[in-house]
Amino acid sequence: MKLPISVLSTRVATAVGLALVLLAGCKPHAEHGTVDEANAITLEDIAKLGVEGAREKYAGKIVTFKGPMVPVGISSKNEERKNVCTQSFLLRFPTEHKIGTFEAAALRVYFNYGDEIDGWFEHTEHRSEDLKLENPLNLEFDVCDTTGVCNEGDVQQQCRFSSAKLLLTGKVAAITAEEDGRHFRVAIRPTGVRY
């Protein structure tokens, strides 16, 4: 059956329009700083190396982390300076996919910290040289704004960091295991973010 040219061209135009909409949906919302998507790793990659192995390989280096990660909100905030806070992102390992003894991992991102960052690490195992960063990412928008901050359970993905496309790049300041041995966390000073 041959379709008239007007019907055929309408279908082609509809298909092209749909493809453009889908491609537009794949773009990230925004990018700040520098993000190295090609070499991005996951928290699962850290778990496979173990805390000591990951510390040897990544501590003090600029690393890009990709999801899956669930934003869980602000874990600390510097009340003395505007727009300075730590946001955490979580990855849970299902029981059937536990890596070693690890059940979960957290990525802690220290947004907009300056020299005062030393005090925020006084009870965390780290090397002081791993805290130094020449060009930290300083976000202009209010990254600590509680209305735009992600909390666990944000099923409608309303906040800016609830994105499957989230990439966080930064200098790894510390990789530490919790005392129970079932959880670990990676702390970074960001140099780039794409969401």
MOKAPE-V655954 format. One line per field, one symbol per residue. ss: DSSP state (@ for helix, = for strand, . for the rest). psi: psi as a letter, one per 20 degrees, with the letter a starting at -180 (. if undefined). burial: b if it has 24 or more other C-alpha atoms within 12 Angstrom, else e. A space follows every 50 residues. Layout:
ss->???
psi->???
burial->???
This chain:
ss->....@@@@@@@@@@@@@@@@@@@@@.....===...@@@.=.@@@@@@@@ @@@@@@@@...=====...========.......========..@@@.=. .=.========.....@@@@.......@@@.................... ................===========.....============.
psi->ppqqhhgghggghgggggghgghhiiqqgrppbppnhhjqrrhhhgghhq ggghghhhpjqpqpprrppppjapiqpoiippkorpqqpqopoqgikqoc iphqqqoponpkqchihghijhjporphhihppgmqpopgqnijphhjqp qpjmhilhrhjmpijpppprpohqoqqqhijiqrqppqoqiqpp.
burial->eeeeeeeeeeeeeeeeeeeeeeeeeeeeeebbeebeeeebbbbbbbbeeb beebbeebbbbbbbbbbbbbbbbbbebeeeeebbbbbbbbbbbeeeeebe bbbbbbbbbbbbbbeebbebbeeebbeeebbbbeebbbbeeebbeeeebb beeeeeeebbbbbebbbbbbbbbbbbbeeeebbbbbbbbbbbbbb
